Structures are given as structure tokens and as C-alpha cells.
Amino acid sequence: MLIDRAKSNGKDVSAVQTAFDAYKAAFENGKPIYAQARAVLDTHTGFDANGKVTDAEQARTTVKSLGGFLKQYGDTVGAARKALRDAIQVFRQANPRSALIPTPTER
């Protein structure tokens, strides 16, 4: 919505739109990884219902497995998230907020 509003105000949003589209695609690609991490959390082997360790070796395996999925998710989505953040920062520097929002006397 904000991209569309900036575009309708004549701002060049092509870099932000491209980065946002790439982020959306990466987010979709990360959903299966997230589901696998969620399954590990749901089973929480080695932990009781309150999160207390019941079997140290199983708990260690669970945490390592979860860590692997989180790293994989970060690798999948992280670069696109950073690119989107960078594109937004460049856009904001080129279009300061005061230029986008009229002051009360301009309304």
C-alpha cells in the first residue's frame, strides 16, 4: 500500500518494489523450512510440556535440529530481507519523510 501511494505521488519505487517482490518469493520459499522447524518444536523431544529437559541427549539433538532449520531459514530469507531493508533506506534518503507528508499548513 505504501509503495503504491509513493508511486502515485510520482516517486521512483522500482528498486523497493523489486526488493519487496524478491522478499515475498523468499518468504514463500522459506515456509516449508519454517514448517519443519515448527514440527521440531511441537514434538520437543527431550523436553517435557513445561520446557524442562527430561533427556539431555535428546534435548541436545532437538536443539541442534532446530538450529539447523533456523539457519537454513535465515539463509533463504535473510538476504532478501536485507536487500529490502537497504532499498527502503535508499528510498528514504532520496525522498525524506517531510517531502512525502505535507505539513499541516499545506493540507
C-alpha atoms as an extended CHARMM CRD file, in Angstrom:
* protein
*
       107  EXT
         1         1  MET       CA              0.0000000000        0.0000000000        0.0000000000  PROA      1               0.0000000000
         2         2  LEU       CA              2.8220000000        2.4170000000        0.8900000000  PROA      2               0.0000000000
         3         3  ILE       CA              4.6650000000        1.5630000000       -2.3150000000  PROA      3               0.0000000000
         4         4  ASP       CA              1.5220000000        2.2490000000       -4.3280000000  PROA      4               0.0000000000
         5         5  ARG       CA              0.9920000000        5.5680000000       -2.5440000000  PROA      5               0.0000000000
         6         6  ALA       CA              4.5760000000        6.6710000000       -3.1860000000  PROA      6               0.0000000000
         7         7  LYS       CA              4.2520000000        5.6090000000       -6.8200000000  PROA      7               0.0000000000
         8         8  SER       CA              1.0460000000        7.6050000000       -7.2250000000  PROA      8               0.0000000000
         9         9  ASN       CA              2.9350000000       10.6200000000       -5.8270000000  PROA      9               0.0000000000
        10        10  GLY       CA              5.4370000000       10.2900000000       -8.6790000000  PROA      10              0.0000000000
        11        11  LYS       CA              8.2370000000        8.6670000000       -6.7040000000  PROA      11              0.0000000000
        12        12  ASP       CA             10.5150000000        6.0610000000       -8.2700000000  PROA      12              0.0000000000
        13        13  VAL       CA              9.7390000000        2.9020000000       -6.3050000000  PROA      13              0.0000000000
        14        14  SER       CA             11.1310000000        0.3680000000       -8.7670000000  PROA      14              0.0000000000
        15        15  ALA       CA             14.0480000000       -0.7060000000       -6.5320000000  PROA      15              0.0000000000
        16        16  VAL       CA             11.8060000000       -1.0480000000       -3.4780000000  PROA      16              0.0000000000
        17        17  GLN       CA              9.1740000000       -2.9450000000       -5.4780000000  PROA      17              0.0000000000
        18        18  THR       CA             11.7850000000       -5.3390000000       -6.8930000000  PROA      18              0.0000000000
        19        19  ALA       CA             13.2680000000       -5.9540000000       -3.4370000000  PROA      19              0.0000000000
        20        20  PHE       CA              9.7830000000       -6.4610000000       -1.9500000000  PROA      20              0.0000000000
        21        21  ASP       CA              8.8620000000       -8.9650000000       -4.6600000000  PROA      21              0.0000000000
        22        22  ALA       CA             12.1060000000      -10.8660000000       -4.0260000000  PROA      22              0.0000000000
        23        23  TYR       CA             11.3750000000      -10.8790000000       -0.2820000000  PROA      23              0.0000000000
        24        24  LYS       CA              7.8570000000      -12.2200000000       -0.8490000000  PROA      24              0.0000000000
        25        25  ALA       CA              9.2770000000      -15.0200000000       -3.0130000000  PROA      25              0.0000000000
        26        26  ALA       CA             11.9600000000      -15.8560000000       -0.4300000000  PROA      26              0.0000000000
        27        27  PHE       CA              9.3330000000      -15.8370000000        2.3140000000  PROA      27              0.0000000000
        28        28  GLU       CA              7.2310000000      -18.3280000000        0.3470000000  PROA      28              0.0000000000
        29        29  ASN       CA             10.3210000000      -20.4830000000       -0.2420000000  PROA      29              0.0000000000
        30        30  GLY       CA             11.0150000000      -20.4010000000        3.4890000000  PROA      30              0.0000000000
        31        31  LYS       CA              7.5660000000      -21.6300000000        4.5390000000  PROA      31              0.0000000000
        32        32  PRO       CA              8.4470000000      -25.3650000000        4.2690000000  PROA      32              0.0000000000
        33        33  ILE       CA             11.5760000000      -24.8000000000        6.3400000000  PROA      33              0.0000000000
        34        34  TYR       CA              9.5160000000      -22.9330000000        8.9180000000  PROA      34              0.0000000000
        35        35  ALA       CA              7.0360000000      -25.8240000000        8.9900000000  PROA      35              0.0000000000
        36        36  GLN       CA              9.8660000000      -28.2760000000        9.6550000000  PROA      36              0.0000000000
        37        37  ALA       CA             11.1770000000      -26.1130000000       12.4840000000  PROA      37              0.0000000000
        38        38  ARG       CA              7.6550000000      -25.8650000000       13.8730000000  PROA      38              0.0000000000
        39        39  ALA       CA              7.3370000000      -29.6710000000       13.8090000000  PROA      39              0.0000000000
        40        40  VAL       CA             10.5680000000      -29.9720000000       15.8060000000  PROA      40              0.0000000000
        41        41  LEU       CA              9.1970000000      -27.5170000000       18.3530000000  PROA      41              0.0000000000
        42        42  ASP       CA              5.8440000000      -29.2830000000       18.5210000000  PROA      42              0.0000000000
        43        43  THR       CA              7.4330000000      -32.6490000000       19.3020000000  PROA      43              0.0000000000
        44        44  HSD       CA             10.1110000000      -31.1080000000       21.5670000000  PROA      44              0.0000000000
        45        45  THR       CA             11.8010000000      -34.4640000000       22.0910000000  PROA      45              0.0000000000
        46        46  GLY       CA             13.8420000000      -34.4590000000       25.2910000000  PROA      46              0.0000000000
        47        47  PHE       CA             11.7100000000      -31.7690000000       26.9310000000  PROA      47              0.0000000000
        48        48  ASP       CA              8.5290000000      -32.0090000000       28.9950000000  PROA      48              0.0000000000
        49        49  ALA       CA              5.4010000000      -29.9080000000       28.3960000000  PROA      49              0.0000000000
        50        50  ASN       CA              6.8650000000      -27.0920000000       30.5070000000  PROA      50              0.0000000000
        51        51  GLY       CA             10.1200000000      -26.9880000000       28.5560000000  PROA      51              0.0000000000
        52        52  LYS       CA             12.2180000000      -28.7080000000       31.2130000000  PROA      52              0.0000000000
        53        53  VAL       CA             14.8710000000      -31.1130000000       29.9740000000  PROA      53              0.0000000000
        54        54  THR       CA             13.8760000000      -34.7370000000       30.5490000000  PROA      54              0.0000000000
        55        55  ASP       CA             16.5990000000      -36.3670000000       28.4360000000  PROA      55              0.0000000000
        56        56  ALA       CA             19.7410000000      -34.3150000000       27.8770000000  PROA      56              0.0000000000
        57        57  GLU       CA             20.9020000000      -36.1940000000       24.7670000000  PROA      57              0.0000000000
        58        58  GLN       CA             17.5010000000      -35.9860000000       23.0480000000  PROA      58              0.0000000000
        59        59  ALA       CA             17.1680000000      -32.3370000000       24.0490000000  PROA      59              0.0000000000
        60        60  ARG       CA             20.6040000000      -31.5800000000       22.5650000000  PROA      60              0.0000000000
        61        61  THR       CA             19.5710000000      -33.2960000000       19.3050000000  PROA      61              0.0000000000
        62        62  THR       CA             16.3140000000      -31.3140000000       19.2460000000  PROA      62              0.0000000000
        63        63  VAL       CA             18.0960000000      -28.0030000000       19.7620000000  PROA      63              0.0000000000
        64        64  LYS       CA             20.7160000000      -28.7990000000       17.0920000000  PROA      64              0.0000000000
        65        65  SER       CA             17.9870000000      -29.8020000000       14.6590000000  PROA      65              0.0000000000
        66        66  LEU       CA             16.0470000000      -26.6260000000       15.3500000000  PROA      66              0.0000000000
        67        67  GLY       CA             19.2160000000      -24.5710000000       14.9670000000  PROA      67              0.0000000000
        68        68  GLY       CA             19.8340000000      -26.1570000000       11.5790000000  PROA      68              0.0000000000
        69        69  PHE       CA             16.3540000000      -25.2760000000       10.3630000000  PROA      69              0.0000000000
        70        70  LEU       CA             16.6400000000      -21.7240000000       11.6650000000  PROA      70              0.0000000000
        71        71  LYS       CA             19.9860000000      -21.2590000000        9.9060000000  PROA      71              0.0000000000
        72        72  GLN       CA             18.5160000000      -22.6520000000        6.6900000000  PROA      72              0.0000000000
        73        73  TYR       CA             15.5290000000      -20.3040000000        7.0200000000  PROA      73              0.0000000000
        74        74  GLY       CA             17.8570000000      -17.3670000000        7.6290000000  PROA      74              0.0000000000
        75        75  ASP       CA             19.8870000000      -18.2950000000        4.5640000000  PROA      75              0.0000000000
        76        76  THR       CA             16.7090000000      -18.4900000000        2.4870000000  PROA      76              0.0000000000
        77        77  VAL       CA             15.0320000000      -15.2990000000        3.6700000000  PROA      77              0.0000000000
        78        78  GLY       CA             17.8550000000      -13.2700000000        5.2010000000  PROA      78              0.0000000000
        79        79  ALA       CA             19.4830000000      -11.9090000000        2.0560000000  PROA      79              0.0000000000
        80        80  ALA       CA             16.1470000000      -10.8360000000        0.5910000000  PROA      80              0.0000000000
        81        81  ARG       CA             15.1670000000       -9.1770000000        3.8890000000  PROA      81              0.0000000000
        82        82  LYS       CA             18.4620000000       -7.2710000000        3.9570000000  PROA      82              0.0000000000
        83        83  ALA       CA             18.0650000000       -6.2140000000        0.3230000000  PROA      83              0.0000000000
        84        84  LEU       CA             14.5590000000       -4.9160000000        1.0670000000  PROA      84              0.0000000000
        85        85  ARG       CA             15.7970000000       -3.0100000000        4.1170000000  PROA      85              0.0000000000
        86        86  ASP       CA             18.6150000000       -1.4790000000        2.0700000000  PROA      86              0.0000000000
        87        87  ALA       CA             16.2540000000       -0.4980000000       -0.7660000000  PROA      87              0.0000000000
        88        88  ILE       CA             13.9150000000        1.1860000000        1.7200000000  PROA      88              0.0000000000
        89        89  GLN       CA             16.8190000000        3.0850000000        3.2910000000  PROA      89              0.0000000000
        90        90  VAL       CA             17.9890000000        4.3270000000       -0.1130000000  PROA      90              0.0000000000
        91        91  PHE       CA             14.4170000000        5.3490000000       -0.9860000000  PROA      91              0.0000000000
        92        92  ARG       CA             14.0410000000        7.2230000000        2.3060000000  PROA      92              0.0000000000
        93        93  GLN       CA             17.3190000000        9.0560000000        1.7780000000  PROA      93              0.0000000000
        94        94  ALA       CA             16.2350000000       10.0860000000       -1.7130000000  PROA      94              0.0000000000
        95        95  ASN       CA             12.7370000000       11.0130000000       -0.5030000000  PROA      95              0.0000000000
        96        96  PRO       CA             12.8740000000       12.4620000000        3.0170000000  PROA      96              0.0000000000
        97        97  ARG       CA              9.7400000000       11.9740000000        5.0680000000  PROA      97              0.0000000000
        98        98  SER       CA              8.9900000000       15.6840000000        5.1410000000  PROA      98              0.0000000000
        99        99  ALA       CA              8.7290000000       15.5660000000        1.3410000000  PROA      99              0.0000000000
       100       100  LEU       CA              6.2140000000       12.7070000000        1.4970000000  PROA      100             0.0000000000
       101       101  ILE       CA              3.9160000000       14.0630000000        4.2150000000  PROA      101             0.0000000000
       102       102  PRO       CA              2.5420000000       17.5770000000        3.8190000000  PROA      102             0.0000000000
       103       103  THR       CA              2.7950000000       19.8650000000        6.8110000000  PROA      103             0.0000000000
       104       104  PRO       CA             -0.4990000000       20.9190000000        8.4030000000  PROA      104             0.0000000000
       105       105  THR       CA             -0.3720000000       24.2920000000        6.5990000000  PROA      105             0.0000000000
       106       106  GLU       CA             -0.0240000000       22.5520000000        3.1880000000  PROA      106             0.0000000000
       107       107  ARG       CA             -3.1260000000       20.4220000000        3.6310000000  PROA      107             0.0000000000
